Amino acid sequence: MNKKLRYLKSTLAILVISVAAFTSGCMIILPTSSISTNQKPEKVAERIEYNGNRCWSTFNLPIHNDIAVKKYEIANGYKLTASRMAGSSPQYPFLHVTITGSDYGSNVEVREGDFDLGSDLNLSADVRRWVNGDSSC
């Protein structure tokens, strides 16, 4: 009986921690794509930021929330984040794109988590397409 009780207590503790992390805005963001290109980091960042704002901010999502794309300069390149908007405020970023310079151009790493309540938008495919020169939404 003690084994079952300990198991139930540990399962409940994991569930409580998971719910607390989810409701506090923490989420799992996994690496989804890695791309190398001969383009300069600033050009890649500009293209992703432009197309992200153009394509993602106009999604006709069932929950009627838009996506805000922000670009930040980092030590060896750029970082872009995509966040779900709630009213006029961006929420916790669910997509991170890191663009770093290399000897031959740029490395682009994409990490993506759930957009909202378990919905995965698979925006990594858009980023890959844009890096490769296709600007379609």
HELIX and SHEET records of a PDB file:
HELIX    1   1 ASN A    2  THR A   23  1                                  22    
HELIX    2   2 PRO A   41  ASN A   51  1                                  11    
HELIX    3   3 GLY A   52  TRP A   56  3                                   5    
HELIX    4   4 SER A  124  VAL A  131  1                                   8    
SHEET    1   A 5 LEU A  30  THR A  37  0                                        
SHEET    2   A 5 SER A 106  GLU A 112 -1                                        
SHEET    3   A 5 SER A  89  GLY A 101 -1                                        
SHEET    4   A 5 GLY A  77  ALA A  86 -1                                        
SHEET    5   A 5 ILE A  67  ILE A  74 -1                                        
END                                                                             
